[in-house]
Amino acid sequence: MRPSSSTHRPRLARRCFLPGGLLFVGALAALPGCKDASQNSASSANASSANAGSANGSAAAPSASASAGQPASSGGQVAPAYDASGPEIKIGAYFSLTGDTATFGQGSVKGIQMAFDEVNKAGGVLGKPLKLIVSDTASRSDQAGTVVNQLIYQQKVLAVLGEVASSSSLAGAPVCQSAKVPMLSPSSTNPAVTRIGDYIFRSCFIDDFTGAAAAKFARTTLKAKTAAVLTDSANDYSKGLSRAFLDEWQKAGGTLVAKQFYAKGDKDFRGQLTAIKGKNPDILYVPGYYTEVGNIAVQARSAGITQPLMGGDGWDSPKLYDIAQAQVQGCYFTNHYSAQSKDPRVVAFVSRFKALHSGETPDALTAVGYDAALVMADAIKRAGALDRAKLRDALAGTKNFAGVTGTFSIDANRNAVKPLVILKIQGKEGQYVTTVNP
């Protein structure tokens, strides 16, 4: 995500209720299926105000910086203790439901809500149902700190799930850390995210693992000897994967013949691709998000680059195929899971999801969102009380969690130690190639 270079005044949040009773807190005018909270007086009476300076005796949220490089700060203020007397357990979530990477957030929330619904149907946690309160970052890292502040100090959630984009998690995590509110990211892979502090966790692998796995696969399986790398210079995710790929590539004896850069929002990549074509690499590694990757693939093929492209989980969106279905055929990417897995847990998960969503196949962001929600529910249960410090300790103690994205534990650095899969694009999906264990 490209950091904002100017101060941004956050818009007042809008509350609405999505199907299933999910409370959405966002700044944008509309979302599909969104019923304005003002039209639902019963629900509105039970929901905290999302506007700054909320009444009802609650403390106003600390001011938030708009810059992704300077995350919203709570000034070191620890959030008030969670009110355990309520009828439900409020869990906040911040994701990109609109904007350039909207499919990431939408998929994540579908998975989280599915998991919460299943937990609630089975009796909830500690005798109470889980309630998901979602705030939209609009695919902007400069919104992340603001919406996390709203979730903590106005919605008064017990814990936070999010984000997908590492740049947004890097902006939101310091707010959670200062407030001592546990945060669990389902899919932010940049190693710096959990280094922010002891209240910040992830239930996915990190760039060091997945970038290295991609390099090893390219060298040993694809027999590539030379590589070019095209990196989003303003995206923490892309930079982290590029660094890890290049470290392992050079250790494995591969030769780097070209290193080029672009920035989120760019449309014309012909200059970079012309330079890469002149070096004739065996593989082109493009660890970006699906919008730019799709355009890069189209322009790469037009430039005469016929070698396979390779990337990471940021490719996993149906929108990639809308942009470049023909041009990405035969390309590879690392991912969190394969929907084609024969693992009984995966088969059952995919079947249930398709039944709920008109035959739609759950993508990786849906799967990691589902797992993260169940990790959070399990940790609350093991904590034995609606206490954030105890919940933090329970998250840190997560061991051998059997999820749809693999069986994993949380290590001493609050990262998940888990396998990944490598997929080859055929048609409009990634076909399973192999699993890489940590």
Phi, psi and omega per residue, in radians:
M1 nan 2.409 3.126
R2 -1.419 2.146 3.121
P3 -1.118 2.564 3.071
S4 -1.351 2.416 -3.123
S5 -1.679 -0.039 -3.126
S6 -2.277 2.789 3.134
T7 -1.202 2.317 -3.119
H8 -1.981 2.255 3.094
R9 -1.566 1.968 -3.084
P10 -1.094 2.452 3.084
R11 -1.340 2.681 3.099
L12 -1.107 2.433 -3.088
A13 -1.268 2.660 3.074
R14 -2.065 2.355 3.137
R15 -1.826 2.443 3.033
C16 -2.693 2.879 -3.086
F17 -1.973 2.122 3.119
L18 -1.553 2.901 3.120
P19 -0.921 2.427 -3.137
G20 1.610 0.026 3.109
G21 1.507 0.109 3.121
L22 -1.154 2.197 3.098
L23 -1.529 2.122 3.090
F24 -1.822 2.293 3.077
V25 -2.062 1.946 -3.063
G26 -2.604 2.901 -3.104
A27 -1.700 -0.218 -3.052
L28 -1.488 2.831 -2.981
A29 -1.222 -0.594 -3.027
A30 -2.736 2.653 2.954
L31 -2.337 2.602 3.121
P32 -1.012 2.304 3.084
G33 1.347 0.198 -3.055
C34 -1.551 2.156 3.086
K35 -1.789 2.127 -3.062
D36 -1.019 2.372 -3.106
A37 -1.063 -0.498 -3.132
S38 -1.171 -0.311 3.113
Q39 -1.584 0.002 -3.109
N40 -2.259 1.402 -2.997
S41 -1.110 -0.598 -3.129
A42 -1.140 -0.831 3.132
S43 -1.201 -0.658 -3.104
S44 -1.095 -0.625 -3.122
A45 -1.141 -0.448 -3.105
N46 -1.666 -0.105 -3.081
A47 -1.787 2.456 3.102
S48 -1.219 2.559 3.074
S49 -1.152 2.426 -3.138
A50 -1.701 -0.009 -3.128
N51 -1.469 2.597 3.124
A52 -1.036 2.525 3.128
G53 1.248 0.678 -3.128
S54 -1.019 2.569 3.111
A55 -1.456 -2.551 3.119
N56 1.093 0.389 3.050
G57 1.358 0.093 -3.102
S58 -1.434 2.650 3.102
A59 -1.259 2.434 3.087
A60 -1.177 2.564 3.114
A61 -1.170 2.454 3.071
P62 -1.058 2.681 -3.127
S63 -1.121 2.614 -3.084
A64 -2.097 2.335 3.010
S65 -1.294 2.532 -3.122
A66 -1.525 -0.199 -3.043
S67 -1.445 2.380 3.083
A68 -1.119 -0.506 3.134
G69 -1.361 -0.315 3.115
Q70 -2.229 1.473 -3.031
P71 -1.032 2.728 3.100
A72 -0.942 2.349 -3.064
S73 -1.938 2.473 3.022
S74 -1.730 0.190 3.103
G75 1.071 0.462 3.135
G76 1.400 0.115 -3.085
Q77 -1.347 2.100 3.065
V78 -1.333 2.342 -3.139
A79 -1.127 2.575 3.054
P80 -1.000 2.688 3.129
A81 -0.979 2.537 3.136
Y82 -1.140 2.385 3.118
D83 -1.388 1.762 -3.073
A84 -1.462 0.036 -3.076
S85 -1.470 -0.193 -3.096
G86 -1.233 2.943 -3.062
P87 -1.405 -0.161 -3.076
E88 -2.472 2.930 3.108
I89 -1.858 2.002 -3.056
K90 -1.571 2.113 3.082
I91 -2.032 2.187 3.127
G92 -1.522 2.740 3.087
A93 -2.577 2.388 3.062
Y94 -2.201 2.133 -3.053
F95 -2.583 2.865 3.091
S96 -1.490 1.693 3.106
L97 -1.584 -0.277 3.092
T98 -2.389 2.935 3.105
G99 1.668 -2.895 -2.979
D100 -1.099 -0.552 -3.110
T101 -2.041 0.646 -3.057
A102 -1.049 -0.588 -3.102
T103 -1.142 -0.475 3.095
F104 -1.088 -0.898 -3.103
G105 -1.213 -0.703 -3.133
Q106 -1.096 -0.760 3.103
G107 -1.111 -0.737 3.140
S108 -1.046 -0.810 -3.098
V109 -1.158 -0.647 3.071
K110 -1.029 -0.762 -3.137
G111 -1.170 -0.748 3.139
I112 -1.105 -0.822 -3.110
Q113 -1.120 -0.658 3.096
M114 -1.050 -0.781 3.138
A115 -1.119 -0.786 3.138
F116 -1.099 -0.703 3.121
D117 -1.076 -0.701 3.124
E118 -1.168 -0.724 3.101
V119 -1.100 -0.774 -3.118
N120 -1.150 -0.655 3.115
K121 -1.116 -0.515 3.133
A122 -1.517 0.085 3.086
G123 2.026 -0.014 3.112
G124 1.388 -2.790 -3.128
V125 -2.206 2.261 -3.109
L126 0.932 0.596 3.071
G127 1.426 0.126 -3.105
K128 -2.265 2.606 3.069
P129 -1.343 2.671 3.046
L130 -1.526 2.352 3.096
K131 -2.070 2.180 -3.128
L132 -1.655 2.211 3.082
I133 -2.061 2.002 -3.001
V134 -1.886 2.373 3.040
S135 -2.102 2.427 -3.044
D136 -1.601 2.199 3.048
T137 -1.531 -0.090 3.139
A138 0.988 0.526 -3.137
S139 1.086 0.493 -3.108
R140 -2.178 2.105 3.128
S141 -1.154 -0.428 3.140
D142 -1.333 -0.044 3.032
Q143 -1.692 -0.302 -2.934
A144 -1.070 -0.822 -3.122
G145 -1.076 -0.677 -3.140
T146 -1.098 -0.833 -3.075
V147 -1.249 -0.551 3.082
V148 -1.177 -0.704 3.034
N149 -0.968 -0.786 -3.140
Q150 -1.081 -0.754 -3.131
L151 -1.098 -0.724 -3.060
I152 -1.356 -0.864 -2.952
Y153 -1.663 -0.307 3.111
Q154 -1.930 -0.836 3.061
Q155 -1.376 -0.363 3.024
K156 1.025 0.914 -3.113
V157 -1.367 2.774 3.098
L158 -1.290 -0.719 -3.074
A159 -2.678 3.014 -3.047
V160 -2.262 2.396 2.977
L161 -1.910 2.366 3.109
G162 2.473 3.031 -0.264
E163 -1.714 -2.966 2.987
V164 -1.550 -1.023 -3.108
A165 -1.146 2.249 -3.122
S166 -1.052 -0.657 3.133
S167 -1.060 -0.654 3.113
S168 -1.274 -0.672 3.072
S169 -1.139 -0.640 3.105
L170 -1.152 -0.430 3.089
A171 -1.497 -0.610 -3.103
G172 -1.500 -0.527 -3.054
A173 -1.076 -0.697 3.130
P174 -1.050 -0.517 3.093
V175 -1.170 -0.789 3.108
C176 -1.111 -0.740 -3.119
Q177 -1.098 -0.808 3.129
S178 -1.106 -0.649 -3.129
A179 -1.396 -0.194 -3.049
K180 1.021 0.850 3.056
V181 -1.988 2.096 -3.116
P182 -1.033 2.362 3.073
M183 -2.168 2.326 3.107
L184 -2.184 1.996 3.086
S185 -1.559 2.239 3.086
P186 -1.260 -0.451 -2.893
S187 -2.680 0.229 3.046
S188 -1.450 2.035 -2.952
T189 -1.737 -0.176 -3.136
N190 -1.140 2.233 -3.071
P191 -0.995 -0.462 -3.066
A192 -1.170 -0.361 -3.054
V193 -1.016 -0.944 -3.070
T194 -1.363 -0.239 3.067
R195 -1.235 -0.192 -3.121
I196 -1.109 -0.559 3.107
G197 2.944 3.068 -2.976
D198 -1.384 0.000 3.043
Y199 -1.777 0.077 -3.061
I200 -1.925 2.166 -3.070
F201 -2.258 2.857 2.950
R202 -2.450 2.632 3.104
S203 -1.952 0.431 3.093
C204 -2.207 2.983 3.064
F205 -1.304 3.055 -3.124
I206 -1.986 2.891 -3.093
D207 -0.980 -0.659 -3.096
D208 -0.996 -0.669 -3.137
F209 -1.317 -0.873 -3.025
T210 -1.278 -0.628 3.081
G211 -1.136 -0.707 3.109
A212 -1.170 -0.682 3.129
A213 -1.096 -0.689 3.113
A214 -1.110 -0.745 -3.136
A215 -1.131 -0.759 3.123
K216 -1.096 -0.724 3.136
F217 -1.117 -0.749 -3.142
A218 -1.102 -0.666 -3.114
R219 -1.335 -0.816 -2.971
T220 -1.559 -0.683 -3.091
T221 -1.595 -0.819 -3.137
L222 -1.475 -0.166 3.107
K223 1.054 0.507 3.115
A224 -1.273 2.444 3.101
K225 -1.919 -0.503 -3.129
T226 -2.179 2.568 -3.111
A227 -2.447 2.618 2.939
A228 -2.076 2.597 -3.124
V229 -2.208 2.305 3.116
L230 -2.119 1.949 -2.941
T231 -2.023 2.456 2.966
D232 -1.360 1.908 -3.002
S233 -1.244 -0.220 -3.124
A234 -1.913 0.208 -3.034
N235 -2.087 2.033 -3.087
D236 -1.061 -0.641 3.094
Y237 -1.079 -0.896 -3.099
S238 -1.103 -0.740 -3.139
K239 -1.146 -0.684 -3.140
G240 -1.146 -0.744 3.120
L241 -1.165 -0.715 3.123
S242 -1.059 -0.774 -3.137
R243 -1.073 -0.810 -3.112
A244 -1.155 -0.705 3.110
F245 -1.071 -0.834 -3.079
L246 -1.169 -0.644 3.112
D247 -1.043 -0.847 -3.110
E248 -1.264 -0.647 -3.138
W249 -1.016 -0.794 -3.118
Q250 -1.256 -0.612 3.069
K251 -1.110 -0.580 -3.097
A252 -1.473 0.054 3.086
G253 1.542 0.158 3.100
G254 -1.338 2.764 3.134
T255 -1.922 2.243 3.057
L256 -1.551 2.085 -3.085
V257 -1.824 -0.305 3.128
A258 -2.750 2.469 3.102
K259 -2.380 1.916 -3.065
Q260 -2.148 2.849 -3.070
F261 -2.337 2.705 2.989
Y262 -2.530 -3.122 3.104
A263 -2.366 2.600 3.127
K264 -0.853 2.332 -3.138
G265 1.680 -0.254 3.090
D266 -1.085 2.539 3.119
K267 -1.990 -0.494 -3.040
D268 -1.919 1.984 -3.119
F269 -2.002 0.232 -3.014
R270 -1.114 -0.612 3.122
G271 -1.102 -0.842 3.131
Q272 -1.120 -0.729 -3.085
L273 -1.239 -0.566 3.056
T274 -1.108 -0.739 3.117
A275 -1.132 -0.685 3.136
I276 -1.186 -0.754 -3.126
K277 -1.031 -0.647 -3.138
G278 -1.119 -0.362 3.140
K279 -1.639 -0.200 3.060
N280 0.872 1.001 -3.125
P281 -1.258 2.734 3.057
D282 -1.302 -0.483 -3.098
I283 -2.528 2.510 3.055
L284 -2.034 1.992 -3.118
Y285 -1.636 2.113 -3.085
V286 -2.256 1.485 -3.094
P287 -1.519 1.253 -3.120
G288 -2.171 -2.888 3.100
Y289 -1.701 2.771 -2.878
Y290 -1.013 -0.577 -3.095
T291 -1.121 -0.934 3.125
E292 -1.189 -0.676 -3.135
V293 -1.039 -0.747 3.126
G294 -1.055 -0.789 3.133
N295 -1.177 -0.645 3.087
I296 -1.098 -0.748 -3.136
A297 -1.088 -0.764 3.125
V298 -1.052 -0.828 -3.097
Q299 -1.267 -0.527 3.088
A300 -1.124 -0.776 3.134
R301 -1.177 -0.647 3.092
S302 -1.134 -0.530 -3.139
A303 -1.414 -0.089 3.122
G304 1.639 0.191 3.067
I305 -1.431 1.975 -3.085
T306 -1.826 -0.173 -3.107
Q307 -1.191 2.731 3.137
P308 -1.180 2.497 2.969
L309 -1.613 2.695 3.110
M310 -2.463 2.545 -3.118
G311 -2.701 -2.761 -3.090
G312 -2.108 -2.845 -3.051
D313 -1.144 -0.267 3.066
G314 -1.139 -0.211 3.055
W315 -1.356 -0.359 -2.891
D316 -1.362 1.534 3.080
S317 -2.721 2.457 3.053
P318 -1.006 -0.453 -3.130
K319 -1.116 -0.482 3.111
L320 -1.018 -0.715 -3.099
Y321 -1.333 -0.448 3.031
D322 -1.141 -0.615 -3.099
I323 -1.449 -0.736 -2.908
A324 -2.581 0.797 -3.073
Q325 -1.006 -0.845 -3.096
A326 -1.170 -0.638 -3.013
Q327 -1.365 -0.325 -3.136
V328 -1.759 0.057 3.111
Q329 -1.054 2.353 3.139
G330 1.409 0.068 3.099
C331 -1.575 2.877 -3.021
Y332 -2.170 2.608 2.979
F333 -2.627 2.604 3.057
T334 -1.443 2.585 -3.066
N335 -2.672 3.030 -3.067
H336 -1.426 -0.527 -3.138
Y337 -2.853 2.957 3.029
S338 -2.067 2.215 3.119
A339 -1.184 -0.221 3.127
Q340 -1.581 0.024 -3.119
S341 -1.003 2.536 3.084
K342 -1.613 0.027 3.069
D343 -0.996 2.250 -3.097
P344 -0.964 -0.611 3.123
R345 -1.123 -0.738 -3.130
V346 -1.203 -0.767 3.139
V347 -1.009 -0.786 -3.124
A348 -1.185 -0.712 3.125
F349 -1.079 -0.853 -3.131
V350 -1.070 -0.727 -3.138
S351 -1.101 -0.804 -3.141
R352 -1.128 -0.716 -3.117
F353 -1.143 -0.786 3.124
K354 -1.038 -0.658 3.122
A355 -1.129 -0.561 -3.127
L356 -1.445 -0.441 -2.976
H357 -2.222 0.794 2.974
S358 0.900 0.731 3.061
G359 1.477 0.031 3.124
E360 -1.137 2.364 3.084
T361 -1.465 2.234 -3.127
P362 -1.213 2.239 3.102
D363 -1.436 -3.121 -3.058
A364 -1.127 -0.611 -3.129
L365 -1.174 -0.577 3.047
T366 -1.152 -0.749 -3.111
A367 -1.144 -0.784 -3.141
V368 -1.232 -0.542 3.045
G369 -1.118 -0.756 3.103
Y370 -1.040 -0.849 -3.138
D371 -1.100 -0.747 -3.124
A372 -1.066 -0.696 3.124
A373 -1.106 -0.704 3.131
L374 -1.257 -0.594 3.039
V375 -1.071 -0.771 3.134
M376 -1.100 -0.787 3.139
A377 -1.090 -0.743 3.135
D378 -1.118 -0.698 3.140
A379 -1.166 -0.681 3.090
I380 -1.076 -0.741 3.124
K381 -1.080 -0.801 -3.121
R382 -1.220 -0.486 3.082
A383 -1.132 -0.572 3.070
G384 1.373 0.007 -3.135
A385 -2.822 2.750 3.127
L386 -1.517 1.171 -3.074
D387 -2.199 2.192 -3.008
R388 -1.170 -0.649 3.131
A389 -1.150 -0.739 3.103
K390 -1.169 -0.627 3.090
L391 -1.156 -0.716 3.080
R392 -0.997 -0.794 -3.141
D393 -1.133 -0.655 3.138
A394 -1.191 -0.705 3.063
L395 -1.053 -0.757 3.138
A396 -1.111 -0.449 -3.121
G397 -1.610 0.181 -3.134
T398 -1.122 2.129 -3.112
K399 -2.339 2.382 3.027
N400 0.886 0.779 3.094
F401 -1.283 2.172 -3.099
A402 -1.624 1.701 -3.104
G403 -1.922 3.076 3.097
V404 -1.296 -0.311 3.077
T405 -1.719 0.290 3.091
G406 2.050 2.937 3.067
T407 -1.600 2.248 -3.034
F408 -2.603 2.829 3.057
S409 -2.192 2.779 3.049
I410 -1.639 2.191 -3.082
D411 -1.527 -3.068 -3.069
A412 -1.126 -0.353 3.104
N413 -1.666 0.182 3.074
R414 1.196 0.481 3.066
N415 -1.909 2.617 3.076
A416 -1.389 2.333 3.033
V417 -1.745 1.885 -2.974
K418 -2.716 2.854 3.137
P419 -1.385 2.923 2.969
L420 -2.268 2.945 3.070
V421 -2.122 2.684 3.018
I422 -1.965 2.257 -3.076
L423 -2.050 2.588 3.057
K424 -2.002 2.241 -3.067
I425 -1.300 2.167 3.041
Q426 -2.432 2.097 -3.056
G427 1.257 -2.249 -3.121
K428 -1.947 0.582 3.093
E429 -2.780 2.849 3.072
G430 -1.543 2.166 3.109
Q431 -1.566 2.400 -3.102
Y432 -1.059 2.319 3.073
V433 -1.976 -0.926 -3.102
T434 -2.828 2.840 3.027
T435 -1.886 2.431 3.074
V436 -2.040 2.095 3.136
N437 -1.602 2.632 -3.131
P438 -1.208 nan nan
